[in-house]
Amino acid sequence: MDSTPTRQIVEALTRAVVEHRLQPGTKLAEQKLADHFGVSRTLVRQALFQLAQRHLITLEPARGAFVAAPTVEEARQVFQVRRMLETQMVREFVRTVTPAKVKALREHIAQEKNAVDTYDTSSGVDVLGDFHVRMAELTGNEVLAHVLRDLVARSSLITLMYQRAGAAQHSQEEHVELVKAIAAKDEKRAVKLMEDHLLHVEESLAFDRTVPSHDIALALA
């Protein structure tokens, strides 16, 4: 098992990426990270290696670590995998749905609406992605939740690079309709809504967008 400091570094950097505080292409200097977290560079390297395995950063020989900048092809592949995985997840969810599970999803949707309505972009994107992870957690399948958590983190990088304005509100509205279908135990409609939702997210991506970069000190402040 990872040491606690290493896990804390991994979680902090992952959250900074997911919340769009670390931009694609940002250099992750080992010494700056070691100073920030008050740990050795060895622990920082361990954390960066784990993040590289999750495809959230890239390790380049003689250059160091950088926040990953997914290509257009990778972006399309990530959403293709998510559609395959999450449509099946919805089928299983509807078949085992309970009032408590529906209540949990509705509570999450309320958080989404608040984040989107207050124009909190980073929090909004974060909580919208967490909706999908929350569904996986509620199935009771920890492997599924772990896989989806990593896919959603990669999706956050992709949306940061490519998503057009206004897409977050549309996604939130689609989540509302999805939960209605789940509550009604309408499996066919729920599956179609999930598939359409993920297609719409992908279609909202502007692949010719130029993305700025942020300094790590500012991102982790």
C-alpha positions as a Python dict, from the first residue, in 0.01 Angstrom:
ca = {
    (1, 'M'): (0, 0, 0),
    (2, 'D'): (118, 353, -75),
    (3, 'S'): (258, 560, 208),
    (4, 'T'): (21, 824, 338),
    (5, 'P'): (226, 1123, 212),
    (6, 'T'): (242, 975, -138),
    (7, 'R'): (-132, 913, -139),
    (8, 'Q'): (-194, 1271, -22),
    (9, 'I'): (18, 1409, -306),
    (10, 'V'): (-163, 1192, -561),
    (11, 'E'): (-503, 1300, -430),
    (12, 'A'): (-410, 1669, -416),
    (13, 'L'): (-275, 1676, -770),
    (14, 'T'): (-566, 1472, -903),
    (15, 'R'): (-812, 1713, -745),
    (16, 'A'): (-622, 2011, -888),
    (17, 'V'): (-652, 1854, -1233),
    (18, 'V'): (-1018, 1758, -1196),
    (19, 'E'): (-1111, 2104, -1064),
    (20, 'H'): (-926, 2266, -1355),
    (21, 'R'): (-670, 2440, -1133),
    (22, 'L'): (-384, 2261, -1312),
    (23, 'Q'): (-385, 2317, -1686),
    (24, 'P'): (-270, 2063, -1947),
    (25, 'G'): (98, 2105, -2024),
    (26, 'T'): (186, 2249, -1681),
    (27, 'K'): (532, 2138, -1571),
    (28, 'L'): (534, 1963, -1234),
    (29, 'A'): (875, 2041, -1087),
    (30, 'E'): (977, 1781, -831),
    (31, 'Q'): (1150, 2026, -597),
    (32, 'K'): (858, 2270, -598),
    (33, 'L'): (620, 1987, -514),
    (34, 'A'): (852, 1854, -243),
    (35, 'D'): (873, 2201, -86),
    (36, 'H'): (496, 2253, -113),
    (37, 'F'): (407, 1922, 54),
    (38, 'G'): (705, 1916, 291),
    (39, 'V'): (828, 1576, 172),
    (40, 'S'): (1127, 1426, -5),
    (41, 'R'): (1162, 1422, -383),
    (42, 'T'): (1151, 1042, -362),
    (43, 'L'): (791, 1055, -238),
    (44, 'V'): (707, 1309, -508),
    (45, 'R'): (849, 1077, -774),
    (46, 'Q'): (637, 791, -641),
    (47, 'A'): (325, 1007, -665),
    (48, 'L'): (410, 1127, -1016),
    (49, 'F'): (464, 768, -1128),
    (50, 'Q'): (119, 672, -1002),
    (51, 'L'): (-38, 970, -1179),
    (52, 'A'): (142, 873, -1500),
    (53, 'Q'): (-12, 525, -1473),
    (54, 'R'): (-354, 695, -1457),
    (55, 'H'): (-266, 899, -1768),
    (56, 'L'): (-312, 1227, -1580),
    (57, 'I'): (51, 1328, -1629),
    (58, 'T'): (328, 1240, -1872),
    (59, 'L'): (687, 1167, -1770),
    (60, 'E'): (939, 1281, -2029),
    (61, 'P'): (1305, 1174, -2009),
    (62, 'A'): (1539, 1462, -1926),
    (63, 'R'): (1244, 1705, -1916),
    (64, 'G'): (1036, 1593, -1619),
    (65, 'A'): (665, 1560, -1546),
    (66, 'F'): (384, 1751, -1715),
    (67, 'V'): (6, 1754, -1678),
    (68, 'A'): (-118, 1542, -1967),
    (69, 'A'): (-262, 1706, -2276),
    (70, 'P'): (-492, 1443, -2430),
    (71, 'T'): (-502, 1426, -2809),
    (72, 'V'): (-827, 1442, -3003),
    (73, 'E'): (-806, 1069, -3074),
    (74, 'E'): (-751, 989, -2706),
    (75, 'A'): (-1045, 1210, -2613),
    (76, 'R'): (-1273, 1022, -2851),
    (77, 'Q'): (-1150, 687, -2719),
    (78, 'V'): (-1211, 789, -2356),
    (79, 'F'): (-1572, 878, -2431),
    (80, 'Q'): (-1620, 563, -2638),
    (81, 'V'): (-1510, 353, -2341),
    (82, 'R'): (-1731, 552, -2106),
    (83, 'R'): (-2036, 494, -2325),
    (84, 'M'): (-1973, 119, -2330),
    (85, 'L'): (-1914, 104, -1956),
    (86, 'E'): (-2180, 345, -1832),
    (87, 'T'): (-2470, 224, -2043),
    (88, 'Q'): (-2422, -119, -1888),
    (89, 'M'): (-2387, 44, -1545),
    (90, 'V'): (-2726, 211, -1592),
    (91, 'R'): (-2887, -122, -1682),
    (92, 'E'): (-2756, -277, -1360),
    (93, 'F'): (-2850, 31, -1159),
    (94, 'V'): (-3212, 30, -1276),
    (95, 'R'): (-3248, -340, -1203),
    (96, 'T'): (-3131, -294, -843),
    (97, 'V'): (-3261, 58, -778),
    (98, 'T'): (-3400, 149, -436),
    (99, 'P'): (-3558, 467, -298),
    (100, 'A'): (-3239, 530, -102),
    (101, 'K'): (-3027, 518, -418),
    (102, 'V'): (-3260, 758, -598),
    (103, 'K'): (-3251, 991, -298),
    (104, 'A'): (-2869, 989, -305),
    (105, 'L'): (-2864, 1079, -675),
    (106, 'R'): (-3117, 1358, -626),
    (107, 'E'): (-2909, 1502, -343),
    (108, 'H'): (-2611, 1505, -575),
    (109, 'I'): (-2813, 1676, -847),
    (110, 'A'): (-2904, 1951, -600),
    (111, 'Q'): (-2531, 2012, -545),
    (112, 'E'): (-2478, 2023, -921),
    (113, 'K'): (-2751, 2281, -972),
    (114, 'N'): (-2609, 2504, -701),
    (115, 'A'): (-2259, 2487, -852),
    (116, 'V'): (-2383, 2556, -1206),
    (117, 'D'): (-2623, 2833, -1099),
    (118, 'T'): (-2351, 3015, -907),
    (119, 'Y'): (-2118, 2997, -1208),
    (120, 'D'): (-1855, 2811, -1008),
    (121, 'T'): (-1688, 2658, -1314),
    (122, 'S'): (-1430, 2436, -1148),
    (123, 'S'): (-1669, 2310, -882),
    (124, 'G'): (-1943, 2265, -1138),
    (125, 'V'): (-1735, 2047, -1366),
    (126, 'D'): (-1606, 1855, -1066),
    (127, 'V'): (-1950, 1774, -925),
    (128, 'L'): (-2089, 1689, -1269),
    (129, 'G'): (-1819, 1429, -1314),
    (130, 'D'): (-1872, 1301, -961),
    (131, 'F'): (-2235, 1221, -1050),
    (132, 'H'): (-2113, 934, -1267),
    (133, 'V'): (-1873, 812, -998),
    (134, 'R'): (-2153, 834, -740),
    (135, 'M'): (-2371, 610, -954),
    (136, 'A'): (-2090, 355, -971),
    (137, 'E'): (-2041, 370, -594),
    (138, 'L'): (-2413, 312, -538),
    (139, 'T'): (-2398, -10, -742),
    (140, 'G'): (-2170, -147, -471),
    (141, 'N'): (-1907, -244, -730),
    (142, 'E'): (-1579, -99, -603),
    (143, 'V'): (-1384, -205, -913),
    (144, 'L'): (-1633, -22, -1135),
    (145, 'A'): (-1615, 287, -913),
    (146, 'H'): (-1234, 286, -926),
    (147, 'V'): (-1220, 248, -1305),
    (148, 'L'): (-1483, 516, -1358),
    (149, 'R'): (-1311, 752, -1116),
    (150, 'D'): (-998, 738, -1330),
    (151, 'L'): (-1196, 779, -1654),
    (152, 'V'): (-1382, 1079, -1517),
    (153, 'A'): (-1051, 1237, -1411),
    (154, 'R'): (-921, 1192, -1765),
    (155, 'S'): (-1248, 1334, -1898),
    (156, 'S'): (-1198, 1642, -1680),
    (157, 'L'): (-865, 1708, -1850),
    (158, 'I'): (-1033, 1666, -2187),
    (159, 'T'): (-1319, 1902, -2106),
    (160, 'L'): (-1072, 2156, -1967),
    (161, 'M'): (-888, 2155, -2299),
    (162, 'Y'): (-1178, 2139, -2538),
    (163, 'Q'): (-1525, 2207, -2391),
    (164, 'R'): (-1732, 2500, -2513),
    (165, 'A'): (-1905, 2742, -2276),
    (166, 'G'): (-2255, 2653, -2159),
    (167, 'A'): (-2207, 2276, -2173),
    (168, 'A'): (-2212, 2235, -1792),
    (169, 'Q'): (-2571, 2357, -1756),
    (170, 'H'): (-2687, 2126, -2033),
    (171, 'S'): (-2515, 1829, -1867),
    (172, 'Q'): (-2683, 1908, -1536),
    (173, 'E'): (-3026, 1913, -1701),
    (174, 'E'): (-2956, 1576, -1864),
    (175, 'H'): (-2864, 1428, -1527),
    (176, 'V'): (-3205, 1536, -1396),
    (177, 'E'): (-3384, 1353, -1679),
    (178, 'L'): (-3168, 1046, -1629),
    (179, 'V'): (-3256, 1021, -1260),
    (180, 'K'): (-3626, 1055, -1346),
    (181, 'A'): (-3599, 754, -1579),
    (182, 'I'): (-3408, 557, -1317),
    (183, 'A'): (-3667, 637, -1049),
    (184, 'A'): (-3941, 519, -1289),
    (185, 'K'): (-3740, 198, -1349),
    (186, 'D'): (-3752, 271, -1721),
    (187, 'E'): (-3437, 83, -1819),
    (188, 'K'): (-3460, 142, -2193),
    (189, 'R'): (-3505, 518, -2156),
    (190, 'A'): (-3236, 546, -1888),
    (191, 'V'): (-2981, 366, -2106),
    (192, 'K'): (-3066, 587, -2405),
    (193, 'L'): (-3040, 901, -2192),
    (194, 'M'): (-2696, 802, -2062),
    (195, 'E'): (-2569, 721, -2410),
    (196, 'D'): (-2705, 1048, -2550),
    (197, 'H'): (-2567, 1243, -2255),
    (198, 'L'): (-2211, 1118, -2308),
    (199, 'L'): (-2243, 1179, -2682),
    (200, 'H'): (-2357, 1534, -2614),
    (201, 'V'): (-2059, 1595, -2385),
    (202, 'E'): (-1825, 1472, -2657),
    (203, 'E'): (-2003, 1683, -2919),
    (204, 'S'): (-1956, 1992, -2700),
    (205, 'L'): (-1580, 1963, -2739),
    (206, 'A'): (-1411, 2216, -2967),
    (207, 'F'): (-1099, 2034, -3078),
    (208, 'D'): (-941, 2343, -3236),
    (209, 'R'): (-937, 2531, -2906),
    (210, 'T'): (-611, 2686, -2783),
    (211, 'V'): (-554, 2614, -2414),
    (212, 'P'): (-357, 2840, -2176),
    (213, 'S'): (-127, 2704, -1909),
    (214, 'H'): (-111, 2785, -1537),
    (215, 'D'): (184, 2796, -1300),
    (216, 'I'): (184, 2513, -1044),
    (217, 'A'): (236, 2748, -749),
    (218, 'L'): (-82, 2932, -837),
    (219, 'A'): (-274, 2611, -901),
    (220, 'L'): (-190, 2460, -562),
    (221, 'A'): (-221, 2782, -362),
}
